[in-house]
Structures are given as structure tokens and as C-alpha cells.
Amino acid sequence: MDISLKKHLRIHNWVIIALILVLPFFIVTNLNAATMSLTLTDDSWINKAVPDSNYGQNVGMYAHRWGPRRSLVKFNSKSLSDEVVDSAVLKLYAQNVNSEGTINIHMITSVWQEESVNWDNMPTFQASPIVSFEISASNIDSVIEIDITATVQQWVNGNAENYGLMMITSDNIAAKFYTKEFLSDPSRAATLIVNTTSIPEDQANVMDLSKLPYIIDQPGLYTLNRNWKLDVDNDDLFSFIQVKSDKVTIDLMGHELSMRGILPVYGINVSANGVMIQNGTIKVTHTISCDGSAILGVGNDVRVYSMIIAGRSECPTISGVQLSGVEHQIVRVSTIHELCDPMVEDCKIDRGGSIAVGDFSIVKDNHIFCDGEFCLEAGSNSVITNNAVSNKIRVVSDSLVVNNISGGVEETGAGNTVESNWNR
């Protein structure tokens, strides 16, 4: 499946980027493929004009600027575990639309129930939408399909809790959608169709790092079953793990890779597309050079989830994650500052590690420590949100930078939305 990128730039005159990256992480033979319709457990709407009213039993739900009114839906995703989400499509059946406009879908971040939710007790939700879609009178009595693959994959990976979705509009429109209470035709209720693949346990590749470099040249799932401490006396650039195949998942399974070199070293060097690295710790030390990084990538759609990364060097510019290319995701990564590893006698300073990504990337929910001037850098059309950064953030253009703690935000281009950030 090709990479599918959906971005929408519209809320008043501000720029909001919604990135949906649709690319299976891996393909191997004998995959277990499945298509399922997740159960719609809750749907309702809330109205600021009548803030204490509940509409959980209504046969329709609204997304209006007036009121304003907002729709909420929640699906049971517990049947998904460890699968790769190839696609996830939210289907809404429009009952009425009065004019053309945009509706933004936000991820809900706290508990709610359809029989009690109202404006006064509405759940919290992410400030930036996960996706936006256009709607008009031509959509009346028809199904609107919205791709939310990346969000459902986050639910599966445990990088986000599934509390449902909220539909919000600030345009001059009034849209109404059917709910599951429309019993005369239940098929008109919101649905979420998910296509998944999973790998049988006997097809996972356990990495043996006793011979270096370890080269991955076939798609599939690669795991660790132990911690590794690796040491090379390199006289040139050296990469411990080299990923040369598309559609690869590296799952460290909670283990640690500790790697040391004399000159620049890279923990995992990715020269392919559609690669996911998750669930573990990478520590990289170079005793002389200022270059190198824990994860280096020159492909597109590299996703780094739930990782701890530490870089050790006497140079403040060491990188934790350095990804050129486009459409990356860095979620729940910590670049830490800790004592030097005793395996390196002349290691003096632990620098943590910076994060740098290319255009159309998402960087969220990370803790980033580095001694350089810029600890987080992103290309154009990126979303930078909910990060704690020890020093500055630098973005290019047309990006959303909200709800971050940092040493300040530097913009090198125009069209950015920078708001609700706190400077140290």
C-alpha cells in the first residue's frame, strides 16, 4: 500500500495540520489478515446553549458552529491487540447539512458516557485535530469516509487511550449525523471499519547481534530477547543495525541496546520506508566524535514509539533521533541525561539527545533533553505538540506548535501556528 498523506490547512485563518500516514509497518508471508467493524458503544452531542442537557438518546447528533454543538462517538477497540492497522475508516451518515464547510475530528482524552455527557461535563480532548474533512449539502443521505488509521494504530500500540472522537466545526455550517438510536435503519449509525494484519509468533525474527553489523534486508518483525552491550573500535562511520528493507518493525520488547564506538556510530540506521522502532532503550556512546545518533533515517515514514534514548559524548550536538525524508512520527520518546556508562572509561558527559525530523511529521508527548541550542527541529507542515524540551524548538513553515514546554520556539519560515507554549 502506498503512503497516503492527508493534510488539511484550515481553521479561521490559522494553519492546522492533520497528518494521516497510511502504510503497513511490515508484510511477511502467512500474515493473519482480518477486517472488522468495531462496535459503536457511545454516541451523543453536546450544546453550549443548553449546557446541562444530555442528548444520548437522540436519533441524530450535531456539529454546529451555533451553540456551539459538538458530536461525540466511541468504539470498542479491545478486540485489537498487537495487530498492524493497515487501514481504519470512520464512516458517518449525513442526515442534514446546510452549507459547505470543514469539520475537525479531535481525539478525546478522558472518560465520558452517552447517557450523561453534556457541555458542562464534556471530556477533555486534544487541541489539534487528528484529521479534517469537507462537508456540504451534496453529502445529505450519503456516507462520508474519513481515514483515521494512524489514530487507531496509536490505540493498538498503547500510545494513546481510546476515549473516542469529537467532531467540532468553527465554520458557518450545521451538520447532523445519524446515531445508533435511529432504530429504523441501524446501518446509518457511525461505523469504524479496521483492516489489520498480525504475525504469528513463530514468524518473528529474534535478532542475534553477536555479529555486526546486523543487516535487515527483508520485511517483517524483528525482536530482542535480551539486553545487548556492543563495542566497536571503528575508524569510520559504523551502524550497528542497518535497515535496508521497507515494511519492517523492530520491537525491542523492553530490552536495552548499549553501543559504543570511537568515531561516529549509529545505533539503528534506516535507509528504507515504513519502518517502526518501539518499546525499548538505545544508548549510544562515542568517545571522540561529535557526530552519530541513536536512530538515523534517510527514508520516509519512520515511526519511533515508546523509546528511551541516551547519547553520550563530549560534544553537545549529539543526536538522539535524526530523520530526513518526510512523514515521520515520534511519540512518547525520552532522551535522557544520566551517568556515564562504566563500560566507557573516558566518557565524561552524558548529553541526552536531540530530535530532528523532516517535513509532514508528528512529534508529540516526548521528553527531550540535550545540551545543544536546539533540542527539537522539524521541517514544514509538521505537528509539534505536548512535548517537554530542555532547550529550544525550531520549525520551518506551515506547522502547528502547541502545548509544549521548551526554551523557546524559533521559526525560520512563515505560516506557523505557535500558541499555548510555555517557555522555561
N, C-alpha and C positions, 0 to 999 in steps of 0.2 A: 504494500500500500504506500502510495506517495505521501510525502509530508503535506498536510493540509493546514494552512495558516489562515485563521480568520481574525481580522482586526477591525475594530470599529472606532472611529475617532469622532465622538460627538456627545457632549452634554453641555448645553448652553454654548459658550464659546471656548470651553476648555477642551483639552485633549485627554481622552481616556483610552487606554489601550486594553483590548481584550484579546488574549492570545489563546488559541486552541491548537495544540500541537497534536496531530493525529498520526502516529507512527508506531506500529507494534515494536516492542523492545527486542523481540527475538523471534526467529522462525526456525524450528528444527523438525525433523521427521517425527511422525506419530504424535503430533500435538493433540491434546484433548480440546476440541473446539466446541463452543456452546453459544447459543443465543437464548436470552431470557428476557422476559418483561418483568421488571421489578414491581412489587406490589405498592400501590399508592395507599399509604396509611393515613395521611392527613392532607386536607386542602381547605383553605379558607381565605378570607380577605379582611383587611382592617381599614378603618376610616377615621382620619383625624377629626373630621367634623362631628363624629359621634364616638368619642374616644373610648367609652366603656362598653360599647356594643360588640357582641360576638356574632359572626355570620357563618359559623361552621356547618350549619345545616342548609345553607343556600344552594340552589342548583347552579349558580354561576359565581364567579369571582372576578374582581375588577382590578385593572391597573389604570388609574386615572391621575391626571395632574390635579384635578379638582378634588378637594377633600384635605389632602390627597388620599388616594386609596391604593393599597398595595396587595398583591396576591402572594400567597404562600403555599408551597407544596412540599411534601416529604415522602420519600420512597424507602422501603426496607431494603438495605443493601447487605444484610448479614449473610445472604447466600453467596456473596463474593468473597473469596479468601485466596490470596496468593496468585490469583489469575493476572494475566496481562490483558488489559482492556483494549481491544482492537478498535472498538467504536462504542459510543454511548450517545444516543439521540433522544432528546426530550421532545415529545410531541404534544402540542397544545391545540385544542379545537376551538377556534374563534366563534363566539356566539354573536358578537356585535363589535363593530369598530366604526368610530365616527369620522376619522380623518387619518391621514398618513403621519407616521411618527416613529420614534425609537423607544423600545423597551429594553431596559438593562436588567440582567439577571445577576443577583448577588448571592454569595454563599452565606447561609445563616450559621451563626456560631454559638448559639445557646438553645436550650430546650424550650419547646412550645407544643401545645396541643390544640387541635382544631376546635374542640368544644369549649375552650376557654380563652383563646388568644383574642386580644383586642389591641387598639392603638396604645392604650396606657401601659400594657404589659408586653408589648411586642418584643420578640427576641432580638438580640444583637446580630449584626451582620457585617461582613467585610465592606469597607468603604469603596473599594474598587470592584467593578463588576467582573464576573468571570467571562461574560460574553454579552453582546448586544444584538438585537435583531430588529429589522424594519417590519412595520405592520401598517396595513391600510384597509380601506373598505373592501378591496378585492379579496381579502382573506376571510371574509364572513362565510360561515358554513364550510370552512376548509381547515385542513391540518397544517400547522406551522411546525417545521422541524428545526431544532436547534442542537448543534453539536456541543456536548459537554464532556467529551472523552477525557480530557486532562483532569477535570474535577473528579470524575468517578474513579480514575486511577489513583488520585490522592486519597480517596476514601479507602480504597483497597490496600494501599501501601501503609495506611495509618498516619499519613502526613496531614490529614485533616479529618475531623469528626463529621459524620453525616447528620446534620440537623436540618437538612432541607435547603430549599432555594426560595428567594424572594424576588418578585418582579416589580420594578419601580420605573416610572417614567416621569420626566420633567417637561416633556413636550406637550403641546396643546392637543392632546388626544384623550379619548375614553375608550378603552378596550375591555371586553368582557369575554371570559372563557368558561367553558362548561366544567363542572365539578363531578365527582363520583356520586353526588346526591341526585344527579339527573338520571333517575332510575328508568325512564322510558327508553333511554339509549345509553347504557353504561360505557359503550365504546368511545363516547365523546369525552370522557374524563382524560386528564393528563396521563400520559404513559412515558415510561423510560425504558427503551429497548437497548440492551447491552450485549455486545458480541465479545466473547473472551476466548483466550487460549491459555492452557496451562501445560506444564511439562511434567510428565511422570518422574518420580524421584530417581528412578534408575537411569534417567537421561541427563541428569545434572552432571557437569564436569567438575570434579574436585581438583583444584589447581595444586600441582606439585612444583614448588618454587625452588627446589634443590638445584635445578639447572637454569641459569639465567642467560639472556633474558627469556621470560616466559611469553611466548607469542600466541595470540588468539587470532586465528585466521579462518574460523568457521563460526557461523551464527549459533547462538544457544545460551544456556545458563551456566555460569561458572561460579563456583563457590569455594570458600575456605572451610576447613575443619579443624584449624589450629592457628595459633599466633606464629608469625614468622619474623625473625631478625636477620636482615640481609646486609652484607657488607661487600663493597667492591672498591678496589684501588684503581679507579678509572683514570685514564689520561685523556679522555674525550667525553663528549656528551654520552650519557648512559640512561636507558629506560629499563626499569625492572620488568614491567608488564607492558607489552605492546599490543594494542587492539587494532587489528587491520581488517576486521570484518564488520559489516553492518549488522544491526539487529542482535546486539549482544547485551546480556545483563550480567553484571558482576555483583554478586551478593556476598559480602564478607561474613555474614552470619554472626555478627557481633565480635569478630576477631580483629586482631591488630597486625598491621604491616609496619614494621620499623626498618627503614632503609637508610644506609649511609654511603656516601661517596666522597672522593677527594675533590674532583671537579664537578660541574653541574650534573645533577641526577634528576630524573623524573620518576615518580612512583608509578603512575599509570599514564601512558602516552596513547592518546586516541587519535587515529587517523581515519576514522570511519564515521558513519551516520547512524543515528538511532541507537545510542549506547546509554545504558543506565548503570550507575555505580551507587551502591547503597549499603547501609547497615554495618558500619564498622569504623575503624580508626586507621589513618595513614600518617606516619611520622617520617619525615624526610630530612636528612642532615647532610650538609656539605661543609667541609671544614675550611675550604679556601674560597670557593666561587660565590658570587652574589646571585648567580642565575639558578634556574631549576625551579621545580614546583612539585607538589604532591600529585596533582592531576593536570595534565596538559592536553588540550584538544584542538585539532585543526578541522574537524568535521562539523556537521550540523546536528542539531537535536541531541545534545548530550545532557543527560539528566543526572544530577547528583542529589541524593536524598539521604537524610538521617546519617550524616557522617561527622566524625571528629577529625580535624586535620591540624597537624602541628608541623611547622617548618623551623629548622634550626640552622643558623648561620650567623656569621659576624656582620652580615650585610642587612640593612633594614628593608631592602626591596624584595625579599624573597616572596614568591607567590604560593598561595595555598591552592587555588584553582585558577587556571588561565585557559580560557576557551575563546579562540577566534571562531570564525563561522557564525551561524545565526541560529536562533530559535532554541536557546538553552533554558534549562530550569535548574536553579539552585535553591533547595528547600530544606530547612532545618539542618543547616551545616554550622558547626562551631569550629573556628580556627583559634586554637588555644595558646596560652602563654604558660609554660610550665618549666620545671627544672630540666637542665640538660640531661641527656641520656648518658649513663655511666659507660656505655659501650664506646663513647667518643671522648677520649681523654682531653682533647684540646677544644672541645665545644665550650664556648664562653657565654653566649647569649641565645636565648630562645626567642624567636621573632614572631611566632604565630604564623600568620599567612594572609595575604590579601586575596581578593576575588576579583577577577576581570572577565567579562563576557561580551559577546558581540551583539549585533542588532536583534531586535524582536525577542528579547529574553525576559524571563521572570526570575527575580531574586527576592525571596520572601522568607520571613521567620528564621533568619540566621543571626548568629553571634560572631562577629568578625573582629579579630584583634590583629593589629600589625603595627610596626614601628615606622612605616613609611608615611608620606604625606597623605596618600590616597589608599584607603583600605578596600574600597569598593568602587569599581569602574564598570560602566555599562554603555553599550552602543545606543543607537537611535531606536525609537519605538519600543522601549522596554518598560517593564513594571518593576519598581523597586519599592517594597512595602514591608513594614513590620520587622525591620532589621535593627539590631544594636551594633553600632560600628565605632571602634575606638578612635578613629581619625576621620578624614573627610570622605565624602561620596562625590564621584564625578560622573556626570551623564552628558550625552551629546545633545540630541534634539528629540522633540515629539515623544517624550517619555513621561510616565507618571511616577512621581516620587512622593510618597505619603507615609505618615505614621512611622518614621524612622528616628532613632536616636543616633547622633553622629557628631563629628567635629565640624559639621557644616556641609553644604551642598554646593558644588561648583558646576555651572552649566557652560558648556563650550559651544552650544548651538541654541536655536530658538524653538519655541513651541512646546516647552515643557510645562507640566503642571506640578508645582512643588508646594506642598501645603501640609499642615498638621505635623511638621517635623520638629524635633526638639534638639537644639544644639548644646553639646556639652559645655 
